Amino acid sequence: MLFLVAALLLLGTVLGTVAHAPLPVTLVAAAVIGAWLAVFAVRERHGRRRHHPTH
């Protein structure tokens, strides 16, 4: 997942979207996106472990 965040940040820099924002703003945005992805991954893993078959 961190690879995905790094790839998107690099893509944004190459395309010029992130290049116009100050570096601290870019790093904060990357950290927020990374935290969101981490929370999503934890919730998905937790949900799959607790999944009870209904059949």
CNS distance restraints for C-alpha pairs under 8 A (distance, minus, plus):
assign (resid   1 and name CA) (resid   5 and name CA) 6.45 0.50 0.50
assign (resid   1 and name CA) (resid  34 and name CA) 7.61 0.50 0.50
assign (resid   1 and name CA) (resid  37 and name CA) 7.01 0.50 0.50
assign (resid   1 and name CA) (resid  38 and name CA) 7.71 0.50 0.50
assign (resid   2 and name CA) (resid   6 and name CA) 6.12 0.50 0.50
assign (resid   2 and name CA) (resid  34 and name CA) 6.61 0.50 0.50
assign (resid   3 and name CA) (resid   7 and name CA) 5.99 0.50 0.50
assign (resid   4 and name CA) (resid   8 and name CA) 6.11 0.50 0.50
assign (resid   5 and name CA) (resid   9 and name CA) 6.10 0.50 0.50
assign (resid   5 and name CA) (resid  30 and name CA) 6.80 0.50 0.50
assign (resid   5 and name CA) (resid  33 and name CA) 7.24 0.50 0.50
assign (resid   5 and name CA) (resid  34 and name CA) 6.43 0.50 0.50
assign (resid   6 and name CA) (resid  10 and name CA) 6.07 0.50 0.50
assign (resid   7 and name CA) (resid  11 and name CA) 6.04 0.50 0.50
assign (resid   8 and name CA) (resid  12 and name CA) 6.04 0.50 0.50
assign (resid   9 and name CA) (resid  13 and name CA) 6.17 0.50 0.50
assign (resid   9 and name CA) (resid  18 and name CA) 7.46 0.50 0.50
assign (resid   9 and name CA) (resid  30 and name CA) 7.21 0.50 0.50
assign (resid  10 and name CA) (resid  14 and name CA) 6.14 0.50 0.50
assign (resid  11 and name CA) (resid  15 and name CA) 6.09 0.50 0.50
assign (resid  12 and name CA) (resid  16 and name CA) 6.02 0.50 0.50
assign (resid  12 and name CA) (resid  17 and name CA) 5.22 0.50 0.50
assign (resid  12 and name CA) (resid  18 and name CA) 5.31 0.50 0.50
assign (resid  12 and name CA) (resid  19 and name CA) 7.55 0.50 0.50
assign (resid  13 and name CA) (resid  17 and name CA) 6.08 0.50 0.50
assign (resid  13 and name CA) (resid  18 and name CA) 4.93 0.50 0.50
assign (resid  13 and name CA) (resid  19 and name CA) 5.20 0.50 0.50
assign (resid  14 and name CA) (resid  19 and name CA) 7.80 0.50 0.50
assign (resid  16 and name CA) (resid  20 and name CA) 6.71 0.50 0.50
assign (resid  17 and name CA) (resid  21 and name CA) 7.60 0.50 0.50
assign (resid  18 and name CA) (resid  26 and name CA) 6.57 0.50 0.50
assign (resid  21 and name CA) (resid  25 and name CA) 6.47 0.50 0.50
assign (resid  21 and name CA) (resid  26 and name CA) 6.49 0.50 0.50
assign (resid  22 and name CA) (resid  26 and name CA) 6.43 0.50 0.50
assign (resid  23 and name CA) (resid  27 and name CA) 6.15 0.50 0.50
assign (resid  24 and name CA) (resid  28 and name CA) 6.10 0.50 0.50
assign (resid  25 and name CA) (resid  29 and name CA) 6.13 0.50 0.50
assign (resid  26 and name CA) (resid  30 and name CA) 6.13 0.50 0.50
assign (resid  27 and name CA) (resid  31 and name CA) 6.11 0.50 0.50
assign (resid  28 and name CA) (resid  32 and name CA) 6.16 0.50 0.50
assign (resid  29 and name CA) (resid  33 and name CA) 6.18 0.50 0.50
assign (resid  30 and name CA) (resid  34 and name CA) 6.02 0.50 0.50
assign (resid  31 and name CA) (resid  35 and name CA) 6.05 0.50 0.50
assign (resid  32 and name CA) (resid  36 and name CA) 6.14 0.50 0.50
assign (resid  33 and name CA) (resid  37 and name CA) 6.19 0.50 0.50
assign (resid  34 and name CA) (resid  38 and name CA) 6.14 0.50 0.50
assign (resid  35 and name CA) (resid  39 and name CA) 6.15 0.50 0.50
assign (resid  36 and name CA) (resid  40 and name CA) 6.13 0.50 0.50
assign (resid  37 and name CA) (resid  41 and name CA) 6.10 0.50 0.50
assign (resid  38 and name CA) (resid  42 and name CA) 6.21 0.50 0.50
assign (resid  39 and name CA) (resid  43 and name CA) 6.15 0.50 0.50
assign (resid  40 and name CA) (resid  44 and name CA) 6.11 0.50 0.50
assign (resid  41 and name CA) (resid  45 and name CA) 6.18 0.50 0.50
assign (resid  42 and name CA) (resid  46 and name CA) 6.02 0.50 0.50
assign (resid  43 and name CA) (resid  47 and name CA) 5.93 0.50 0.50
assign (resid  44 and name CA) (resid  48 and name CA) 6.20 0.50 0.50
assign (resid  45 and name CA) (resid  49 and name CA) 6.32 0.50 0.50
assign (resid  46 and name CA) (resid  50 and name CA) 6.43 0.50 0.50
assign (resid  47 and name CA) (resid  51 and name CA) 6.11 0.50 0.50
